[in-house]
């Protein structure tokens, strides 16, 4: 096992909580209707294209053309985005800050729309602490595409074999491994501590 010199964090569901149901449980109170809306209108795949760089205006226009009767609900997705990120995972943030304070090389790699990430940095100032971040919406690449890991390594001068990536998505963890990184699947701060200890980081 190569020595770990670079620690790279995902953000959503690793450092900060994200759940679109939080505002939409109020906007569409009926659970079955809400599930239908997320499965057929504002889908995960639709939202991912904003993470790839598509503008919210274009994204909304596309869906409103297909579902004009749902215009208010479609526009509510971006309008109430801040409610979807209500808090940080303090246990993970403690690990994150501790590594930075130790002088470790910490960066972030995230699938995030450019404008909502700018808001996230205002809401959660600790996102400004590491050496830097690769935001998918700013470069037009998405995890788990190997190209985004290669881009991050190149931009931040990381040695892939000496980098460890932390993500809540198994697919994204596997993408990092395909790029030659070491990687762990995030499930809880406690498991992350154990994983980093196993890699000699903590």
Secondary structure as GFF3:
##gff-version 3
##sequence-region A 1 202
A	DSSP	beta_strand	6	9	.	.	.	ID=ss1
A	DSSP	alpha_helix	21	27	.	.	.	ID=ss2
A	DSSP	alpha_helix	31	40	.	.	.	ID=ss3
A	DSSP	alpha_helix	44	52	.	.	.	ID=ss4
A	DSSP	alpha_helix	56	66	.	.	.	ID=ss5
A	DSSP	three_ten_helix	68	70	.	.	.	ID=ss6
A	DSSP	alpha_helix	71	79	.	.	.	ID=ss7
A	DSSP	three_ten_helix	81	84	.	.	.	ID=ss8
A	DSSP	alpha_helix	90	101	.	.	.	ID=ss9
A	DSSP	beta_strand	105	110	.	.	.	ID=ss10
A	DSSP	alpha_helix	114	123	.	.	.	ID=ss11
A	DSSP	three_ten_helix	125	128	.	.	.	ID=ss12
A	DSSP	beta_strand	132	135	.	.	.	ID=ss13
A	DSSP	alpha_helix	136	139	.	.	.	ID=ss14
A	DSSP	alpha_helix	146	155	.	.	.	ID=ss15
A	DSSP	three_ten_helix	160	162	.	.	.	ID=ss16
A	DSSP	beta_strand	163	167	.	.	.	ID=ss17
A	DSSP	alpha_helix	170	178	.	.	.	ID=ss18
A	DSSP	beta_strand	182	185	.	.	.	ID=ss19
A	DSSP	alpha_helix	189	198	.	.	.	ID=ss20
###
